[in-house]
Amino acid sequence: MQMNMVSALNSALDLAMKENDKMVLLGEDIGEDGGVFRVTDGLLGKYGKDRVIDTPLAESGIMGTAVGMAIGGLFPVPEIQFAGFMYLSFSQIVNHVARYRARTRSSISLPMIIRTPVSGGVRTLEHHSESPEVEYAHIGGLIVVEPSNPYDAKGLLISAAHSKDPTVFLEPTKLYRLFKQEVPEDAYEVPIGKANVVKEGDDMTIITYGTMVNVVNNVVLKRNLSATVVDIRTINPLDEKTILDAAKKTGRVLIVHEAPLSFGIGAEISARIAEKAMFELNAPIMRVAAPSLPYPLPGDEQYYVPNEVKVSKAIDKLLSE
Amino acid sequence: MDENGNIDEQLFPNGLTDAQITDMYKQMSFARAVDAKALSLQRQGRFVTYAPLLGEEATQVGSAYATSKDDFVVPSFRQHAVFLVRGFPLYKLFIALRGYEDGASENDTPQKANMTPEIVPVATQLPHAVGVAYAKKYNKENSAVVTYVGDGGTSEGDFYEAMNFAGVFKAPLVLIIENNQWAISMPRKQQTAAETLAQKAIAAGIPSIQVDGNDVIGVYKAVKDALTNAKNGPTVIECLTYRMGLHTTADDPTKYRPDADVEAWKSKDPISRVRKYLEKKGLWDDAKEKQMQDEHSKTIDDAVAKAEAFVVDPKSMFENVYSYVPQVLKDEEDEAAANSFWQGNV
């Protein structure tokens, strides 16, 4: 069935809730309204208000309550309406969600899925466009995933629903309705912790995820390049083997992400390749990312988010080295 | 019960027996002995930083004693006596105080005592308690959740968010404010312009009361009543007590707290008033006191020995982060293990 990312996620939540009667959704405007992006549309009618909970407007309260629900044996799926507001619950996520298993030597674990829309490119108000993945990946204890297409979105969400670990599930706003794809109506899993080699090529390796997968694919297609493109899909834990194999294969590596350049996911991937595959490279590792500054108001957005031109110029440089 | 051990019969809780009062007396005395030992072991470098409970025994023992086994308790960081009353083994508390997560591991977990471990960031545990209470309601369990916060914690956002959520959910929850008058160096009157801390519940639509937190019977009754009513929704109870000791072993209260302030609370000691009551009834004497203290010493020494016999495996650090060990983390673990976790000399 043809689905966009919103309907794929909705289908995954529906199937997961049907399968596990301990799963409850909680967040702002997720019930009657079906979520501001309609990801939870129709689930209140199907599963009732005890399982699809419209909460008061308080992100830390939502996250802290989810922690308690998980301790109490439920499988909570807290939704934070935008990643820019998730900082109000950052204390709960860092101090408790990420640490509970470690802090209790696994006697208490917190299986849950924290869903939030991320990234920009859709001219929203400020605080609605951030790409905060590194902030959650850096802590340890959180699985962090970010799909780039409807098929992966559904499969990763179902895997997260079967996981015993807390997952931060980042949904790129721009991709919610950007395109449709053939997606099975039944449940299926896309494995967490496994990168996807989107295409194989010989001249360069481009490692990316989220909103940038389409940008990279478009450049490769338009310029008819022979590139290996890797969509990492799971940000933490990294699928290091797939990344290293892809890097060694072509000897030229470009890493592309929408989040700011400095101290980003690209720095982490680049360091791992440098440590473990440096002598199999033919050129310095390169990165394309947003500038190292806070996300601007929407007026400047097109100068900030990496685009096809920026990726294409970086490829020129990578091939000339 | 007042400071001289006199009971107000009209307020006396139904069904509370002298045997139970004696038991609470023993539990409070045990908590005080454990507290003194923990302080001493910290000073010897055998325990890490410790938050003493001296002076707050009635609030902790009275409230915990009112809970049933099926109730769930979400403590803050000072409620050591609550763990003990609920049957959590002392040696596990001591393992935690040696600085190891294993205090909460394997057998005898806090969860077996229907508790979470002690929670250090102030007030962040309160929304957890709401979530556990929601889960109880969802699962149609008849029991409730009891949680604790200090006076300083009532200034935190999570305190207000938790009360607000609990009110909306009609959560079966009893939120105890253990008001010991000091948040490290901040006296209660500088913490808020509100006349009482209990009144903060009014804005969330939750009933609340203040109780003498040094009166173990008063605390017991307030919590028992709130638990009985928990199926109808949450209650906030402010227990007025006093931190006779340090905030933690890293603190020196002589820098900010006048001695006279502490002296004034000595006559309100939560344990001595119960002893007076029991002696008046002929239920207690010096011989019984000595026998009890000897028993407590032995129990505590045994627990210290058992906790100090524990040897940590640093691999546990790596192997309890996720439900599996991801390859990237396994590589780090293997490297550390192959190098004896970097111990030795350069």
Interface residues (C-beta under 8 A of the other chain):
Chain A: V24 D50 T55 P56 A58 S60 G61 M63 G64 T65 A66 V67 G68 M69 A70 I71 G72 G73 L74 P76 S91 Q92 N95 H96 R101 A102 R103 T104 R105 S106 S107 I108 S109 G140 G141 I143 S163 K164 D165 G193 P237 L238 E240 K241
Chain B: F72 V74 E101 D102 A104 S105 E106 T109 P110 Q111 T116 P117 I119 P121 T124 L126 P127 H128 A129 V130 G131 V132 A133 Y134 A135 K136 Y138 N139 G157 D158 E161 A162 N164 F165 V168 S316 M317 N320 V321 Y322 S323 P326 Q327 V328 L329
